């Protein structure tokens, strides 16, 4: 892990990672709004946040988790109309495709907050689908949706999110999730919602085990039927859980820099990514809320390269793991596998 202290621009694997075709499985729609996107939204709704790009960059510069929450809520407050939803979604997809070489992303959306702000669910659905189709046409990126319950808003939000998914679910909706704070939000209370979502053919992908202990991961598995776990890093503290995840092949969506920002780990050097991998657990690397945590998917791959001592072949395998763990159609998986293989092949 000799390259741990290098800046992203100095990292010897930077150029390889920048061009590596990737899939991202744990990334939030609102949390992916870059300063440029927020500036465009702020021009539509003046007075909420600064629209000047330099002032916005300073506002976005990560200071602590409380500041992240402030920035996140400020962006939420700017998404008031269907066109805001469309602009946000399309621009997030465009930036992922161009700057991060993302070919496929399962974007976590929280329709509950947009509807609470006055956007009808029918208009919300139309907006994200229009953005998805346009982004694939313009930039070749394939998007799928995960609707997540904002756990801090409790059962009313869960009821509404389930209705949004079952009664107004967009064509590309593939998963049902649970986000927000873990502390004080017991997973078992949402069991009926996840049961109904799974019965409708949606995949279960709740957050668990980031800022809480292994028991939250057990709850997600036992009560919510989790097929992938968002974060799940505290599983490293429970050998029985590690063995269970490895045996069942349940992937973890690991977001190293996010884990550092939220206090889940004290430093990147303390991150359990290697312990998880060495225990046989399937791990994918993701960015979570990248601009707000001062990271990118490319940077998360470089962090993983250092934590796991990966070379170019290892990074290509990491990219392939994300493709395999995705809910993309098999024919699309084959296409991206071939693209990664060609990219990583020796010259």
C-alpha positions in Angstrom: 0.0 0.0 0.0 2.9 2.3 -0.8 0.8 4.7 -2.8 -1.6 5.5 0.0 -0.3 9.1 0.4 -0.3 10.0 -3.2 -2.8 12.5 -4.5 -5.2 11.2 -7.2 -3.3 13.1 -9.9 -0.1 11.4 -8.9 -1.3 7.9 -8.6 0.4 5.5 -11.1 -2.9 3.8 -11.8 -4.9 7.0 -12.4 -4.9 6.9 -16.2 -5.9 3.2 -16.2 -8.7 3.8 -13.8 -10.0 6.8 -15.6 -10.6 4.8 -18.8 -11.7 1.6 -17.2 -15.4 0.8 -18.0 -17.3 0.6 -14.8 -20.7 -0.2 -13.2 -21.8 1.7 -10.1 -24.3 0.0 -7.7 -24.4 2.4 -4.7 -24.8 6.0 -5.7 -27.5 8.5 -4.8 -29.4 10.7 -7.2 -29.4 13.9 -5.1 -26.1 13.1 -3.5 -24.5 13.0 -6.9 -25.3 16.6 -7.7 -22.0 18.4 -8.5 -21.5 22.1 -8.0 -22.2 22.6 -11.7 -25.5 20.9 -11.4 -26.5 22.7 -8.2 -25.5 26.0 -9.9 -28.0 25.2 -12.7 -30.7 24.4 -10.2 -29.9 27.5 -8.2 -30.3 29.7 -11.2 -33.8 28.2 -11.6 -34.6 28.9 -7.9 -32.5 31.9 -6.8 -31.8 32.7 -3.2 -31.5 29.2 -1.7 -27.8 28.5 -2.3 -25.1 30.6 -4.1 -25.3 30.1 -7.9 -21.7 31.4 -8.4 -19.5 28.4 -9.3 -16.6 29.5 -7.0 -18.9 30.1 -4.0 -20.6 26.8 -4.6 -17.3 24.9 -4.8 -16.4 26.4 -1.4 -19.9 25.4 -0.1 -19.4 21.9 -1.3 -15.9 21.4 0.2 -16.5 18.6 2.7 -15.8 19.7 6.3 -17.7 17.2 8.4 -20.8 15.0 8.4 -23.0 17.8 9.7 -21.9 19.9 6.8 -22.7 17.1 4.3 -26.2 17.0 5.7 -26.5 20.7 5.2 -25.4 20.5 1.6 -27.6 17.5 0.9 -30.7 19.2 2.3 -29.9 22.4 0.3 -29.9 20.3 -2.9 -33.1 18.6 -1.9 -34.7 22.0 -1.5 -33.8 22.9 -5.1 -35.7 20.0 -6.5 -39.1 21.4 -6.6 -40.5 20.8 -10.1 -40.4 18.0 -12.6 -37.9 19.8 -14.8 -35.5 20.0 -11.8 -35.8 16.2 -11.4 -35.1 15.8 -15.1 -32.1 18.2 -15.1 -30.6 16.6 -12.0 -30.9 13.1 -13.3 -29.7 13.7 -16.8 -26.7 15.8 -15.7 -25.7 13.2 -13.0 -25.8 10.5 -15.7 -23.8 12.6 -18.2 -21.1 13.4 -15.7 -20.8 9.7 -14.7 -20.5 8.7 -18.3 -18.0 11.3 -19.3 -15.8 11.8 -16.3 -16.0 8.3 -14.7 -16.3 5.9 -17.6 -19.5 4.5 -16.1 -21.4 2.3 -18.5 -24.1 1.2 -16.1 -25.4 2.7 -12.8 -28.2 1.7 -10.4 -29.1 5.2 -9.2 -30.8 5.3 -5.8 -33.7 7.7 -5.9 -35.9 8.9 -3.0 -39.2 9.9 -4.6 -40.7 10.5 -1.2 -38.8 13.8 -0.7 -39.6 15.0 -4.2 -43.3 14.3 -3.8 -43.3 15.9 -0.4 -41.8 19.0 -2.1 -44.8 19.1 -4.5 -43.7 17.1 -7.5 -46.5 14.6 -8.4 -45.3 11.1 -8.5 -46.5 10.7 -12.1 -44.4 13.7 -13.2 -41.4 12.4 -11.1 -41.6 9.1 -12.9 -41.8 10.7 -16.3 -38.9 13.0 -15.5 -36.4 10.3 -14.5 -37.4 8.1 -17.4 -37.0 10.9 -19.9 -33.6 11.6 -18.4 -32.6 7.9 -18.5 -33.6 7.5 -22.2 -31.8 10.7 -23.2 -28.6 9.8 -21.3 -28.4 6.4 -22.9 -29.0 8.0 -26.3 -26.5 10.8 -25.8 -23.8 9.2 -23.7 -24.3 5.4 -23.9 -24.8 5.0 -20.1 -27.5 2.6 -19.0 -29.4 3.6 -15.9 -31.6 1.5 -13.6 -33.5 2.8 -10.5 -33.6 1.8 -6.9 -36.3 3.5 -4.8 -35.3 3.9 -1.2 -37.2 4.6 1.9 -35.7 7.6 3.9 -35.6 5.7 7.1 -35.6 8.7 9.3 -39.1 9.5 8.1 -40.4 6.2 9.4 -43.3 4.1 8.4 -45.3 6.8 6.6 -42.4 7.2 4.2 -42.1 3.5 3.8 -45.8 3.3 2.9 -45.5 6.1 0.4 -42.3 4.7 -1.2 -43.9 1.3 -1.6 -46.9 2.9 -3.3 -44.7 4.9 -5.6 -42.8 1.7 -6.6 -45.8 -0.5 -7.0 -48.4 1.9 -8.5 -46.1 4.2 -10.4 -42.9 2.3 -10.8 -40.9 3.4 -13.9 -39.9 0.9 -16.5 -36.3 0.7 -15.3 -37.1 0.2 -11.6 -35.1 -2.8 -10.4 -34.6 -2.4 -6.6 -36.1 -1.4 -3.3 -33.9 0.1 -0.7 -33.6 1.7 2.7 -31.4 4.7 3.3 -30.9 7.5 5.8 -29.4 7.2 9.3 -29.1 3.6 10.7 -29.0 4.5 14.4 -32.5 4.6 15.8 -34.1 3.1 12.7 -34.7 -0.6 13.3 -34.7 -2.6 10.1 -37.4 -5.2 11.1 -40.2 -2.6 11.1 -39.9 -2.4 7.3 -40.2 -6.1 6.7 -43.8 -5.9 5.2 -42.7 -3.3 2.7 -39.8 -5.3 1.5 -41.9 -8.4 1.3 -44.4 -6.6 -0.9 -41.6 -5.2 -3.1 -39.9 -8.5 -3.5 -43.3 -10.1 -4.4 -43.6 -7.5 -7.2 -40.2 -8.6 -8.6 -38.0 -5.9 -7.1 -34.6 -6.7 -5.6 -33.9 -6.0 -1.9 -30.9 -3.7 -1.4 -31.1 -2.0 2.0 -28.3 0.0 3.7 -27.0 -1.7 6.9 -23.9 -2.0 9.0 -22.3 1.3 8.2 -22.6 3.3 11.4 -24.2 0.5 13.3 -22.9 -3.0 14.2 -23.2 -6.4 12.5 -26.7 -7.0 14.0 -28.1 -4.4 11.5 -26.7 -6.5 8.7 -28.3 -9.6 10.2 -31.6 -7.8 10.4 -31.4 -6.8 6.7 -30.8 -10.4 5.7 -33.3 -12.0 8.0 -36.1 -9.5 7.9 -35.7 -7.6 4.6 -34.4 -10.5 2.4 -31.4 -8.4 1.4 -29.7 -9.6 -1.8 -27.0 -6.9 -1.6 -26.1 -4.8 1.4 -25.4 -1.1 1.2 -22.1 -0.6 3.0 -22.1 -3.5 5.5 -18.6 -2.8 6.6 -19.3 -3.6 10.3 -19.7 -7.3 9.2 -16.0 -7.5 9.5 -16.5 -7.6 13.3 -18.6 -10.8 13.2 -16.8 -13.9 11.9 -20.2 -15.8 11.7 -21.7 -13.1 9.6 -18.6 -13.0 7.3 -18.9 -16.7 6.8 -22.6 -16.3 6.0 -22.1 -13.6 3.5 -19.3 -15.5 1.8 -21.3 -18.7 1.7 -24.4 -17.1 0.4 -22.6 -14.8 -2.0 -24.3 -11.7 -0.7 -22.3 -8.7 -2.1 -21.4 -5.6 -0.1 -21.6 -2.2 -1.7 -18.5 -0.6 -0.1 -17.9 3.1 -0.3 -14.6 3.8 1.5 -14.5 7.6 1.5 -18.1 7.8 2.5 -17.3 5.4 5.4 -14.5 7.8 6.5 -16.8 10.8 6.2 -19.6 9.3 8.3 -17.2 8.1 11.0 -17.7 4.4 10.2 -13.9 4.1 10.0 -11.3 6.3 11.7 -9.1 6.4 8.7 -8.7 4.7 5.3 -5.8 2.7 6.7 -8.3 1.2 9.2 -10.9 0.4 6.5 -11.9 -3.3 6.6 -12.1 -3.7 2.9 -9.2 -6.1 2.8 -10.6 -8.2 5.8 -13.9 -8.5 4.0 -12.3 -9.6 0.7 -9.9 -12.0 2.5 -12.9 -13.6 4.2 -14.4 -14.5 0.8 -17.1 -11.8 0.9 -18.0 -10.4 -2.5 -17.2 -6.6 -2.5 -18.0 -3.9 -4.9 -16.6 -0.4 -4.8 -18.8 2.6 -5.1 -19.0 6.4 -4.5 -22.3 6.9 -2.5 -22.6 10.8 -2.6 -19.4 11.6 -4.5 -19.3 15.4 -4.8 -20.5 15.9 -1.3 -17.8 13.6 0.2 -15.1 15.1 -2.1 -14.6 11.9 -4.1 -15.3 10.2 -7.4 -15.8 6.7 -8.5 -12.3 6.8 -10.1 -10.9 7.9 -6.7 -12.7 5.1 -4.9 -11.0 2.6 -7.3 -7.6 4.1 -6.5 -8.4 3.8 -2.8 -9.3 0.2 -3.3 -6.1 -0.4 -5.3 -4.1 0.8 -2.3 -6.1 -1.1 0.3 -6.1 -4.3 -1.6 -2.7 -4.0 -3.4 -4.4 -4.2 -6.8 -2.7 -3.9 -10.2 -4.4 -3.2 -13.5 -5.7 -6.8 -13.7 -7.0 -6.6 -10.2 -8.8 -3.3 -10.9 -10.4 -4.8 -14.0 -11.6 -7.7 -11.9 -13.1 -5.3 -9.4 -15.0 -3.6 -12.3 -16.2 -7.0 -13.5 -17.4 -7.9 -10.0 -19.7 -4.8 -10.0 -21.1 -5.9 -13.4 -21.7 -9.4 -12.1 -23.5 -8.1 -9.0 -25.7 -5.7 -10.9 -29.3 -6.3 -11.9 -28.4 -5.4 -15.5 -29.8 -7.6 -18.3 -27.5 -10.5 -19.2 -26.9 -9.4 -22.7 -25.7 -6.0 -21.4 -23.5 -7.6 -18.9 -21.9 -9.6 -21.7 -21.2 -6.4 -23.6 -19.6 -4.7 -20.7 -17.5 -7.8 -19.8 -16.1 -7.8 -23.3 -15.4 -4.1 -23.1 -13.5 -4.4 -19.8 -11.6 -7.4 -21.1 -10.5 -5.6 -24.2 -9.5 -2.5 -22.3 -7.5 -4.5 -19.7 -5.8 -6.9 -22.3 -2.1 -6.6 -22.6 -1.0 -4.4 -25.5 
